[in-house]
Amino acid sequence: DFKAGMKLEARDPRNSNSVCIATVMGMMGTRLRLRLDGSDNTNDFWRLVDSLDIQPIGTCERNGDMLQPPLGFRMNA
């Protein structure tokens, strides 16, 4: 079950090669409003709960993949 504030891994909608940490900001039926950590609400996006673009935290590590910062992220900006 998903709930607001939950963390997960999500494919960056602006860069489909990149998987980032995201936070569930809200829900509407079977849709999740997600925000990539490090971005603001102007980049929130929606995914269905069964989307292949989202996965539990730790999936990248188990598969030997790397998490990436969201497109346009600047550390300490």
N, C-alpha and C positions, 0 to 999 in steps of 0.2 A: 504494500500500500504506500502511496505517495502522500506527503503532507508538506505544507509550506515550511520553508527553511531547510528542507532536506537537501543534501549534497549528492550530486551524481556526476558521471562523466558524460559529456555531450559533444557531438560534432559541431564545430563552429559553423553557423549558417553562412558566413561570409568567406569561409575557407574550408571546403569540405575535406581537405587532407589533414586537418588539425582537430584533435580531440582535447577538450579543455574541461576544467572543473566548472560546474554550473550549480546554481541554487534554484530550487523550485520556489517561485515567487507567488504562485497562485494556481488554482485549478478551476476548470469549467467542464463538468462532465468527465469525459475521457481525455481531455486536453490539459497539458501542463504549460504554464507560462514560466519560461526559464530565463535566467540571466547568467551569462558567463561571468565568473568571478573576476573582478578587475575592470568590469565595464559598468555603464550606468543604465538607467531604465530606457534610454532611447534605443538600446540594442536588444531589448527583451524579444523573445520569440516563442512560438508555440510548437509543441510536439504532442502527438498522441502517445498515450501511456505505453503502447506496444511498438513504438517506433524503434527501428534499428539504429537510429542516431543517438539514442541514450542507452546508458549501461551503468551498472552499479560501480561505486568507487572501488578501485583495485583491479578492474578488468584489464586496463592497459598494462599494468605492472605484471599481472599473471600471464599476459600474452607477449611480454617482452617489448611492448610498444612504449612510446614516450608521450606524456601529456605535454601540451603546449600552452603558452599564454594566448589569450584571445588576440585576434588580428587588431593591430593598433595599440596594444598594451604598452605602456611605458612605465617602468619601475620608478616609484617615488616621484611621479609627475605631478 
